[in-house]
Amino acid sequence: MKSDFKIMSKLAVHGGPPVRQEKIYYGRQWVDDNDVKAVSEVLGSTLITCGPKVEELEKALAELVKAKYAVAVSNGTAALHCACMAAGIGPGDEVITTPLTFAASANCILYCGARPVFADVDPETYNIDPKSIEAHITEKTKAVVVVDFTGQAVKIREIRELCDKHKLFLIEDAAHAIGTTYDGKPVGSLADLTCFSFHPVKTVTAGEGGAITTNNEEYYKKLVLVHTHGITHEEEQMEELPHEGPWYYEQIFLGYNYRMTDFQAALLLSQLKKLKYFKKRRQEIVKQYNDAFKEVPEILVQKEIPESDTCRHLYIIKLDLEKLACTRRQFFDAMSAEGIQCQVHYVPVYWFPYYQKLGFERGLCPNAEEIYKGIMSIPLYPRMTDKDVEDVIFAVKKILLYYHK
Ligand SMILES: *Cc1c(COP(=O)(O)O)cnc(C)c1O
């Protein structure tokens, strides 16, 4: 690498001065006074759960992603579980998913007693490869759970065609992708069921929270039941009519308590007002990083597909370790010493001991494993200043200069 800096200072990990005194992290929520006010108002009202805010949120979410229905739930993992249940996934079924994701994308399949099947990812976009999905379809395949990794939409058109051809449910784990559009259509309106997470590291937060969106009334009705014990107050769903009085309800299905509270819904409604700005700011930072790393041969960045107008959740750099005299761990630790706390997204799911005990073996998805070995997520969140971004870039280049071969 060319010397961008006149003076090459000693790495902080070797006792030199760090790039930053105040540490920055790979992600951070943005909660302001408006959010606090919105939550306080609900906390002072009569209904802090099962009240009007959840309903308002569901309307707002459905409108935002141009879906007919939205159901708010307690977290993104619950959203995935509800979606799998609405799709009727059960014992004996196989469900194809990606290994380069948070464990919840595959755990939801296990919750239903079905078997996850891992398809490999594209080596450049890191998203599930439609060709690998096709190669893993068997007579037992019931559904595909795709993940819009880092916020970039998967190749929905190809995957939708595959699912239609083989009569498979398409469930989209869009925990990273609220605000993203594919061919101009919002993520949330594209799959049979789309799941969102509102954990504080995600683009908008409810503290903990999640949602499922769908255009299908039948799935919607199932989702409503699943997320509240399988209990109904709707007369037309009841089996033991005539009912006995105004107190009466029936449990007609084994569901869960996956409800969101009203003060969480109020927080999220307030956060959604900032989503447009969050997206714009995230895109600006991504561009700043892309420009900085374009001419850096030791670093590969995720390929962007033109169909996806991405609200980016994570920015991942992949080290070309053959060009460097360090390991990923050494690079990661050096960043940390410079005051920049990175993270790695993700350890391939089937590498975890729990999955190994279920019989999954290393080597299943060579692309995902190869990507995992070189990647780390550098800070990306809308409250970063241009100076914060420059510090991150400076630290990366400082460390590269030291370790380049
Ligand atoms: C965060 C996340 C989830 C789970 O969401 P929670 O709200 O934390 O339960 C699922 N899938 C992916 C890809 C995620 O990043």
The ligand as an SDF file (V2000), in Angstrom:
LIG
                    3D

 15 15  0  0  0  0  0  0  0  0999 V2000
  -30.9280   -9.9160   15.2300 C   0  0  0  0  0  0  0  0  0  0  0  0
  -31.2340  -11.0000   14.3140 C   0  0  0  0  0  0  0  0  0  0  0  0
  -32.2470  -11.9390   14.5630 C   0  0  0  0  0  0  0  0  0  0  0  0
  -32.9490  -12.0370   15.8750 C   0  0  0  0  0  0  0  0  0  0  0  0
  -33.5560  -10.8990   16.3040 O   0  0  0  0  0  0  0  0  0  0  0  0
  -33.8230  -10.6700   17.8800 P   0  0  0  0  0  0  0  0  0  0  0  0
  -34.7370   -9.5050   17.8670 O   0  0  0  0  0  0  0  0  0  0  0  0
  -32.5140  -10.4000   18.5170 O   0  0  0  0  0  0  0  0  0  0  0  0
  -34.4710  -11.9010   18.4120 O   0  0  0  0  0  0  0  0  0  0  0  0
  -32.5400  -12.8580   13.5950 C   0  0  0  0  0  0  0  0  0  0  0  0
  -31.8560  -12.8900   12.4370 N   0  0  0  0  0  0  0  0  0  0  0  0
  -30.8680  -12.0380   12.1630 C   0  0  0  0  0  0  0  0  0  0  0  0
  -30.1710  -12.1270   10.8450 C   0  0  0  0  0  0  0  0  0  0  0  0
  -30.5050  -11.0830   13.0900 C   0  0  0  0  0  0  0  0  0  0  0  0
  -29.4920  -10.2470   12.8310 O   0  0  0  0  0  0  0  0  0  0  0  0
  1  2  1  0
  2  3  1  0
  2 14  2  0
  3  4  1  0
  3 10  2  0
  4  5  1  0
  5  6  1  0
  6  7  2  0
  6  8  1  0
  6  9  1  0
 10 11  1  0
 11 12  2  0
 12 13  1  0
 12 14  1  0
 14 15  1  0
M  END
$$$$
